[in-house]
Amino acid sequence: MGKSWLVNAALKITPLAIKWQVPFTKTLIRKTIFKQFVGGETLEETAKVAGKLEKYNVQVILDYGVEGKEGEANFEHARDEFKKVIDYAATQANIPFMSVKVTGFARFSLLEKLDAKMKTLPGTLMKRYLGAVETMIAPEKEVWHNKKFRIQQLCEAGSKKNIGVLIDAEETWIQEPVDALVLLMMDVFNKEKAVIYNTIQLYRHDRLQFLKDSYTAAVERNFIFGIKLVRGAYMEKERNRAAAMNYPSPIQPDKASCDRDFNASVAFCIEHLDKIAVVVASHNEYSNLYTTQLLDEKGLSHNHPHVHFSQLFGMSDNITFNLAHAGFSVSKYLPFGPIKDVIPYLMRRAQENSSVSGQTSRELIIINTELQRRNQQVS
């Protein structure tokens, strides 16, 4: 992945090779990028990885990493698979969370239509959501309620089995109904403990305010606001769409602004841990260090029940294992699923790690530096 030309070529060739069932493609992927970033093709295979992580006090966030499949049969299958993940996680001491994408349960086009309607209405998020649902024609409303019911079934299963359900962020043009739906679930299942978590992408310039507004809603409705803080995963797609459709980009003007809002969000969450449970999902060394410093300054325990850290499996091991060694609650985000189904996830990991400033390049520098240090000690 340090060779960007190779990654760019693979990004174009691999999906086609999988589709056309080119011989040895799956074997090549399984022994390289799949092994690096994915726990396995089945829950049983992930158990080996989870067991190894547990030896170092690192927990696991399980994710059935299938994306982009449409149709009611696929939605029902995804719901059933996610319920299996919850049932399995409940039997494992070091799996406190599972992760899910709402697009695994509903048509992208329906989410997009609902989001567009919400953006035309005045008032709070929930008021706009309810107003938009009311304008749906009967068949669409029935489909939407089926989708809502699937999510509710998962949330209920997570609540009963004491497994946190992390709802992933989506593109800005389908995010508003997702935000509203997650708040509705929190209002039901987060009264006494944090079960349901939304995800905020801080590369968006409006998300710090959204965090504050969500906290206000949690106080008013008396529930715990669960939130996973990330920088984001769709930046180029968002910018390109905004330029093509001639609307203001939702993305921060620069990385410094994104870092500022991310760290401000961390501080806000740590300041309000009575009503906020936060997962700091970051590969940024300073943001993780800053969070630990805030906890120490306030005299809070390293394993505070409302503070959790997480990094992707295959990335930032220097952060993950040092946090675990210092007694913080930290996990690896561990996707699993058939190779052909996790290709979109793998392509994103390859793309974000291919640049000189990518995470893999930074980690290789750290590893090589440490190897040189140890070799010097030996000699």
Secondary structure, DSSP 8 states (H G I E B T S, - for coil): ---HHHHHHHHHHHHHHHHTT-TTHHHHHHHTHHHHH---SSHHHHHHHHHHHHTTT-EEEEEE---S--SHHHHHHHHHHHHHHHHHHTT-TT--EEEE-GGGTS-HHHHHHHHHHHTTS-S-HHHHHHHHHHTS-HHHHHHHHHHHHHHHHHHHHHHHHT-EEEE----HHHHHHHHHHHHHHHHHH-SSS--EEEEEETTBTTHHHHHHHHHHHHHHHT--EEEEEE--S-HHHHHHHHHHHT----B-SSHHHHHHHHHHHHHHHHHTTTTEEEEEE---HHHHHHHHHHHHHTT--TT-TTEEEEEETTS-HHHHHHHHHTT--EEEEEEE--GGGSHHHHHHHHHHTSSTTSHHHHHHHHHHHHHHHHHHHH-
